[in-house]
Protein backbone atom coordinates (compact mmCIF):
# COMPACT_ATOMS: atom_id res chain seq x y z
CA UNK A 1 0.00 0.00 0.00
CA UNK A 2 1.01 3.52 -0.57
CA UNK A 3 1.89 5.79 2.30
CA UNK A 4 -1.18 7.98 1.88
CA UNK A 5 -3.50 5.01 2.04
CA UNK A 6 -1.78 3.68 5.14
CA UNK A 7 -2.09 7.04 6.86
CA UNK A 8 -5.81 7.14 6.05
CA UNK A 9 -6.27 3.67 7.55
CA UNK A 10 -4.40 4.72 10.70
CA UNK A 11 -6.48 7.86 10.95
CA UNK A 12 -9.68 5.84 10.66
CA UNK A 13 -8.43 3.35 13.21
CA UNK A 14 -7.63 5.98 15.80
CA UNK A 15 -10.59 8.19 15.07
CA UNK A 16 -13.33 6.15 16.70
CA UNK A 17 -15.82 9.01 16.41
CA UNK A 18 -15.62 8.92 12.62
CA UNK A 19 -15.94 5.14 12.69
CA UNK A 20 -19.06 5.48 14.82
CA UNK A 21 -20.57 8.04 12.43
CA UNK A 22 -19.88 5.77 9.45
CA UNK A 23 -21.53 2.83 11.20
CA UNK A 24 -24.52 4.99 12.09
CA UNK A 25 -24.86 6.14 8.48
CA UNK A 26 -24.62 2.55 7.30
CA UNK A 27 -27.40 1.53 9.68
CA UNK A 28 -29.57 4.41 8.48
CA UNK A 29 -29.02 3.34 4.87
CA UNK A 30 -30.25 -0.15 5.70
CA UNK A 31 -33.37 1.25 7.32
CA UNK A 32 -33.96 3.55 4.34
CA UNK A 33 -33.88 0.58 1.98
CA UNK A 34 -36.52 -1.17 4.07
CA UNK A 35 -38.65 1.97 4.20
CA UNK A 36 -38.46 2.38 0.43
CA UNK A 37 -39.57 -1.22 -0.03
CA UNK A 38 -42.47 -0.67 2.38
CA UNK A 39 -43.47 2.53 0.57
CA UNK A 40 -43.54 0.70 -2.78
CA UNK A 41 -45.70 -2.06 -1.28
CA UNK A 42 -48.12 0.48 0.18
CA UNK A 43 -48.38 2.33 -3.15
CA UNK A 44 -49.13 -0.95 -4.89
CA UNK A 45 -51.75 -1.76 -2.28
CA UNK A 46 -53.23 1.74 -2.69
CA UNK A 47 -53.63 1.22 -6.43
CA UNK A 48 -55.60 -1.98 -5.86
CA UNK A 49 -57.84 -0.68 -3.06
CA UNK A 50 -61.37 0.44 -3.90
CA UNK A 51 -62.77 1.49 -0.52
CA UNK A 52 -62.16 5.22 0.00
CA UNK A 53 -61.69 4.97 3.77
CA UNK A 54 -59.04 2.28 3.41
CA UNK A 55 -57.37 4.31 0.65
CA UNK A 56 -57.12 7.29 3.01
CA UNK A 57 -55.51 5.14 5.74
CA UNK A 58 -53.03 3.67 3.29
CA UNK A 59 -52.19 7.15 1.97
CA UNK A 60 -51.54 8.36 5.52
CA UNK A 61 -49.15 5.44 6.04
CA UNK A 62 -47.39 6.32 2.79
CA UNK A 63 -47.03 9.93 3.93
CA UNK A 64 -45.50 8.82 7.24
CA UNK A 65 -43.03 6.47 5.55
CA UNK A 66 -42.12 9.21 3.07
CA UNK A 67 -41.45 11.68 5.90
CA UNK A 68 -39.29 9.12 7.71
CA UNK A 69 -37.27 8.46 4.55
CA UNK A 70 -36.83 12.18 3.93
CA UNK A 71 -35.55 12.68 7.49
CA UNK A 72 -33.15 9.75 7.14
CA UNK A 73 -31.75 11.05 3.86
CA UNK A 74 -31.23 14.43 5.48
CA UNK A 75 -29.25 12.77 8.31
CA UNK A 76 -27.03 10.91 5.85
CA UNK A 77 -26.25 14.05 3.85
CA UNK A 78 -25.06 15.97 6.91
CA UNK A 79 -21.27 16.27 7.10
C-alpha positions as a LaTeX table, in Angstrom:
\begin{tabular}{lrrr}
\hline
Residue & $x$ (\AA) & $y$ (\AA) & $z$ (\AA) \\
\hline
Unk1 & 0.00 & 0.00 & 0.00 \\
Unk2 & 1.01 & 3.52 & $-0.57$ \\
Unk3 & 1.89 & 5.79 & 2.30 \\
Unk4 & $-1.18$ & 7.98 & 1.88 \\
Unk5 & $-3.50$ & 5.01 & 2.04 \\
Unk6 & $-1.78$ & 3.68 & 5.14 \\
Unk7 & $-2.09$ & 7.04 & 6.86 \\
Unk8 & $-5.81$ & 7.14 & 6.05 \\
Unk9 & $-6.27$ & 3.67 & 7.55 \\
Unk10 & $-4.40$ & 4.72 & 10.70 \\
Unk11 & $-6.48$ & 7.86 & 10.95 \\
Unk12 & $-9.68$ & 5.84 & 10.66 \\
Unk13 & $-8.43$ & 3.35 & 13.21 \\
Unk14 & $-7.63$ & 5.98 & 15.80 \\
Unk15 & $-10.59$ & 8.19 & 15.07 \\
Unk16 & $-13.33$ & 6.15 & 16.70 \\
Unk17 & $-15.82$ & 9.01 & 16.41 \\
Unk18 & $-15.62$ & 8.92 & 12.62 \\
Unk19 & $-15.94$ & 5.14 & 12.69 \\
Unk20 & $-19.06$ & 5.48 & 14.82 \\
Unk21 & $-20.57$ & 8.04 & 12.43 \\
Unk22 & $-19.88$ & 5.77 & 9.45 \\
Unk23 & $-21.53$ & 2.83 & 11.20 \\
Unk24 & $-24.52$ & 4.99 & 12.09 \\
Unk25 & $-24.86$ & 6.14 & 8.48 \\
Unk26 & $-24.62$ & 2.55 & 7.30 \\
Unk27 & $-27.40$ & 1.53 & 9.68 \\
Unk28 & $-29.57$ & 4.41 & 8.48 \\
Unk29 & $-29.02$ & 3.34 & 4.87 \\
Unk30 & $-30.25$ & $-0.15$ & 5.70 \\
Unk31 & $-33.37$ & 1.25 & 7.32 \\
Unk32 & $-33.96$ & 3.55 & 4.34 \\
Unk33 & $-33.88$ & 0.58 & 1.98 \\
Unk34 & $-36.52$ & $-1.17$ & 4.07 \\
Unk35 & $-38.65$ & 1.97 & 4.20 \\
Unk36 & $-38.46$ & 2.38 & 0.43 \\
Unk37 & $-39.57$ & $-1.22$ & $-0.03$ \\
Unk38 & $-42.47$ & $-0.67$ & 2.38 \\
Unk39 & $-43.47$ & 2.53 & 0.57 \\
Unk40 & $-43.54$ & 0.70 & $-2.78$ \\
Unk41 & $-45.70$ & $-2.06$ & $-1.28$ \\
Unk42 & $-48.12$ & 0.48 & 0.18 \\
Unk43 & $-48.38$ & 2.33 & $-3.15$ \\
Unk44 & $-49.13$ & $-0.95$ & $-4.89$ \\
Unk45 & $-51.75$ & $-1.76$ & $-2.28$ \\
Unk46 & $-53.23$ & 1.74 & $-2.69$ \\
Unk47 & $-53.63$ & 1.22 & $-6.43$ \\
Unk48 & $-55.60$ & $-1.98$ & $-5.86$ \\
Unk49 & $-57.84$ & $-0.68$ & $-3.06$ \\
Unk50 & $-61.37$ & 0.44 & $-3.90$ \\
Unk51 & $-62.77$ & 1.49 & $-0.52$ \\
Unk52 & $-62.16$ & 5.22 & 0.00 \\
Unk53 & $-61.69$ & 4.97 & 3.77 \\
Unk54 & $-59.04$ & 2.28 & 3.41 \\
Unk55 & $-57.37$ & 4.31 & 0.65 \\
Unk56 & $-57.12$ & 7.29 & 3.01 \\
Unk57 & $-55.51$ & 5.14 & 5.74 \\
Unk58 & $-53.03$ & 3.67 & 3.29 \\
Unk59 & $-52.19$ & 7.15 & 1.97 \\
Unk60 & $-51.54$ & 8.36 & 5.52 \\
Unk61 & $-49.15$ & 5.44 & 6.04 \\
Unk62 & $-47.39$ & 6.32 & 2.79 \\
Unk63 & $-47.03$ & 9.93 & 3.93 \\
Unk64 & $-45.50$ & 8.82 & 7.24 \\
Unk65 & $-43.03$ & 6.47 & 5.55 \\
Unk66 & $-42.12$ & 9.21 & 3.07 \\
Unk67 & $-41.45$ & 11.68 & 5.90 \\
Unk68 & $-39.29$ & 9.12 & 7.71 \\
Unk69 & $-37.27$ & 8.46 & 4.55 \\
Unk70 & $-36.83$ & 12.18 & 3.93 \\
Unk71 & $-35.55$ & 12.68 & 7.49 \\
Unk72 & $-33.15$ & 9.75 & 7.14 \\
Unk73 & $-31.75$ & 11.05 & 3.86 \\
Unk74 & $-31.23$ & 14.43 & 5.48 \\
Unk75 & $-29.25$ & 12.77 & 8.31 \\
Unk76 & $-27.03$ & 10.91 & 5.85 \\
Unk77 & $-26.25$ & 14.05 & 3.85 \\
Unk78 & $-25.06$ & 15.97 & 6.91 \\
Unk79 & $-21.27$ & 16.27 & 7.10 \\
\hline
\end{tabular}
